[in-house]
Amino acid sequence: MKSMRGYVYILECSDGSYYTGSTVDLTKRFTEHEEGKGSNHTKKRLPVRLVYVEEFLRIDTAFYREKQIQGWSRRKKKALIKGKLESLPNLAECKNETHYKYYREAND
């Protein structure tokens, strides 16, 4: 069976929040969001604007990437949208004092 291509997308909602999703048909899914048939998050925050898309050869890879991005901070998503890929690793690092790296340094 041939696997289907997939897309990961980020929408910016009317309240400035981001929604990350995945689909096999980007045009259809975006239209569903615009019509309030997408997700609970977007239907309460119309209109939405498509601000980012990644294409994958397989939908399961797109779904995995969707879950990864959903776990990111707003700042990290914004850097991705703006194409500031060099800043992503720094935005991923935990900065609080209980983070393993800092905890270990303090207790060595």
C-alpha positions in Angstrom: 0.0 0.0 0.0 1.3 3.4 -1.0 1.7 5.8 1.9 0.2 9.2 1.7 2.0 12.5 1.8 1.4 14.6 4.9 1.6 18.2 6.0 2.2 19.9 9.3 0.8 23.4 9.5 0.6 26.2 12.0 -2.3 28.6 12.0 -2.3 31.9 13.7 -5.7 32.6 15.3 -7.5 35.9 15.7 -6.4 36.1 19.4 -2.7 35.6 18.4 -2.5 32.0 19.6 -1.0 29.3 17.4 -2.6 26.0 16.4 -0.5 23.2 15.1 -2.0 20.3 13.1 -1.3 17.7 10.4 -3.3 16.5 7.4 -3.1 14.7 4.1 -5.1 17.5 2.3 -3.9 21.0 3.4 -6.4 22.9 1.3 -9.4 20.9 2.6 -8.2 21.1 6.2 -7.6 24.8 6.0 -11.1 25.4 4.6 -12.5 23.3 7.5 -10.8 25.5 10.0 -12.0 28.7 8.2 -15.6 27.4 8.3 -15.4 26.6 12.0 -15.3 22.8 11.4 -11.6 22.4 12.2 -10.9 22.1 15.9 -12.4 23.5 19.1 -9.4 25.8 19.5 -9.7 27.4 16.1 -13.5 27.6 15.8 -13.5 29.8 18.9 -10.8 32.1 17.5 -11.8 32.8 13.9 -10.5 34.0 11.5 -7.3 32.0 11.2 -4.3 32.5 9.0 -1.9 29.9 7.7 1.6 30.9 8.7 3.7 27.8 8.3 3.7 24.5 6.4 6.1 21.5 6.2 5.5 18.7 3.7 6.4 15.0 4.4 6.5 11.9 2.3 4.4 10.0 4.9 1.5 11.2 7.0 2.8 9.3 10.1 6.0 11.4 9.9 3.9 14.5 9.7 1.9 13.4 12.7 5.1 12.8 14.7 6.4 16.3 13.8 3.0 17.8 14.7 3.3 16.3 18.2 6.9 17.6 18.5 5.9 21.2 17.6 2.9 21.1 19.8 5.2 20.6 22.8 7.2 23.7 21.9 7.0 27.1 23.6 5.3 30.0 21.8 8.8 31.6 21.3 10.1 28.5 19.7 7.1 28.2 17.3 7.5 31.9 16.4 11.2 31.3 15.5 10.2 28.4 13.3 7.6 30.4 11.6 10.0 33.3 10.9 12.7 30.8 9.6 15.1 31.5 12.4 16.2 27.9 12.6 19.6 28.7 14.2 17.8 29.9 17.3 15.7 26.7 17.8 18.3 24.7 19.9 18.8 27.6 22.3 15.0 28.0 22.7 14.7 24.2 23.4 17.1 24.2 26.4 15.5 24.4 29.8 16.8 27.4 31.7 15.5 26.9 35.2 17.8 26.0 38.1 16.3 22.5 38.6 17.3 21.5 35.0 19.6 18.5 35.1 22.6 20.4 33.7 22.4 23.2 36.3 21.4 20.9 39.2 24.4 18.7 38.5 26.9 21.7 38.4 25.6 23.0 41.7 25.9 19.6 43.4 29.3 18.5 42.1 
